[in-house]
Amino acid sequence: MKIVLTKKVDKFLRKLYKSNPKMYNVIKKELLKIESNPYDSRYELVVKYPPYKRSRKNNYRICFKVSGDKIIVSRIGKRDKVYD
């Protein structure tokens, strides 16, 4: 499967790379894990947005959905802001 990032996520990751490279690397590794197995049981469904799943890394959340042969990552952010 292939990961597809939205423009908003891509912009967020570029900013994060400049401001906090360590956290950027943690998120990048998690995206690779999601790519290898998006159906893992540790990824819970997002209550407000049922087709989406979430992955937790420290205070950050990665929201994604599986669509055909693509994994669409629509949001990455701190947990207090990502679900708005």
Secondary structure as the mmCIF struct_conf table of DSSP 4:
data_model
#
loop_
_struct_conf.conf_type_id
_struct_conf.id
_struct_conf.beg_label_comp_id
_struct_conf.beg_label_asym_id
_struct_conf.beg_label_seq_id
_struct_conf.end_label_comp_id
_struct_conf.end_label_asym_id
_struct_conf.end_label_seq_id
STRN STRN1 LYS A 2 LEU A 5
HELX_RH_AL_P HELX_RH_AL_P1 LYS A 7 SER A 19
HELX_RH_AL_P HELX_RH_AL_P2 PRO A 21 SER A 36
TURN_TY1_P TURN_TY1_P1 PRO A 38 TYR A 39
TURN_TY1_P TURN_TY1_P2 SER A 41 ARG A 42
BEND BEND1 TYR A 43 TYR A 43
STRN STRN2 GLU A 44 LEU A 45
HELX_LH_PP_P HELX_LH_PP_P1 VAL A 46 VAL A 46
BEND BEND2 VAL A 47 TYR A 49
TURN_TY1_P TURN_TY1_P3 PRO A 50 PRO A 51
STRN STRN3 LYS A 53 LYS A 57
TURN_TY1_P TURN_TY1_P4 ASN A 58 ASN A 59
STRN STRN4 TYR A 60 SER A 67
TURN_TY1_P TURN_TY1_P5 GLY A 68 ASP A 69
STRN STRN5 LYS A 70 LYS A 78
TURN_TY1_P TURN_TY1_P6 ARG A 79 TYR A 83
#
